[in-house]
Amino acid sequence: MTCTAKFVFSDNLLQYHFHEDHPFNQKRVLLATELLKATGTLPEDRIISPRMATEEELKLFHDHAYVEAVKQASQRMLPEPRATEYGLGTEDTPIFPGMHEASSYLVGGSLTAVDEVLLGRATHALNLGGGLHHGFKRKASGFCIYNDGAIAIRYIREVYNLRVLYVDTDAHHGDGVQWAFYDDPNVCTFSIHETGRYLFPGTGNVNERGIKEGHGYSFNLPIDAFTEDESFLNAYTTALTQITAFFKPDIIITQNGADAHCYDPLTHLCSTMAIYERIPLLAHQLAHEYCNGRWVALGGGGYDMWRVVPRAWAQVWNVMHNMKPAKGELPTSWLDKWQKESPVTLPTHWEDDPSIVPVIPRKEEISEKNKLALQQLLKYTAKPSDQLKLY
């Protein structure tokens, strides 16, 4: 197995910034990038700059009127009633100057990653600035203005005519991407996330299966609040392995939200760094097994930006570049630099001490619920002739 990986980064990816108190802070991208540089695993010749997506590329998914509204909002020229119509100017997705340009760079970063892989210049590519999976065709939602994942997949379909498997491990359901391809049999979406009973956006049930020609190509695995590593990894590994065998994609796109960790302030899952070693390892394995290695990875959620996201995202690159996650101590140069700014004590190792996970009295019940959800999903990966045997 030989791999060449590319890492998309420039300061333009850091301009997507709502305000100082907003939980979505792109400094996460810088922290992860500098962590990799400090470990010596991110050579300069692997870094490529994102381009700005064109308006025509944005409109591969988004409506013309919506793109125009974002452009006007960027210049503070969008009236409040129209802003509300498009999901802009809300508490989740406030308006900020230059938001159209900043968002276009995030999209362009994902398109840059796609072209690197599909033009044969790399086997894998990572754009940590992307993964804004809640954006809709005509509306911003959940911190997401333009949906770079949906645009990148539409770009792959139109330019390269390949079958795409989209895998979303963010704690929030990947609703925007799912609905974008809900009727498309050439795009298979799989989202494992905290159940919508407790968490935004409230969707992502197992029975959301697609419509028309796309029926049977949407997969969701809602897991219970307070799910821990063992149950998460059993569900993720089993489901993704069977879904990939069922769909047999030409390329895999992964969205790597890092908000399933027990430190995350916006979710209720209880994982540790153990899952962020295994998530990219399985994607890497399946990409080589089914797609000649073609794998594009994006960022996503993750709101403990000091203790969790840099390590979790850096492990995606470590797997892409070295084919294994990093272990042991974090570099002291990175810790010394960023501890001065961090409001919390930074971890000193790639791995977590298991004691950080709170005691969950309902652990067995939670694991059993997740097994039942997994069993329901697996019925859909069986061949039609075999499905009757499962009921």
Secondary structure, 3 states (H helix, E strand, C coil): CCCCEEEECCHHHHCCECCCCCCCECHHHHHHHHHHHHHCCCCHHHEECCCCCCHHHHCCCCCHHHHHHHHHHHCCCCCHHHHHHCCCCCCCCCCCCCHHHHHHHHHHHHHHHHHHHHCCCCCEEEECCCCCCCCCCCCCECCECCCHHHHHHHHHHHHHCCCEEEEECCCCCCHHHHHHCCCCCCEEEEEEEECCCCCCCCCCCCCCCCCHHHCCCEEEEEECCCCCHHHHHHHHHHHHHHHHHHHCCCEEEEECCCCCECCCCCCCCCECHHHHHHHHHHHHHHHHHHCCCCEEEECCCCCCCCCCHHHHHHHHHHHHHHCCCCCCECCHHHHHHHHCCCCCCCCCECCCCHHHCCCCCCHHHHHHHHHHHHHHHHHCCCCHHHHHHHC
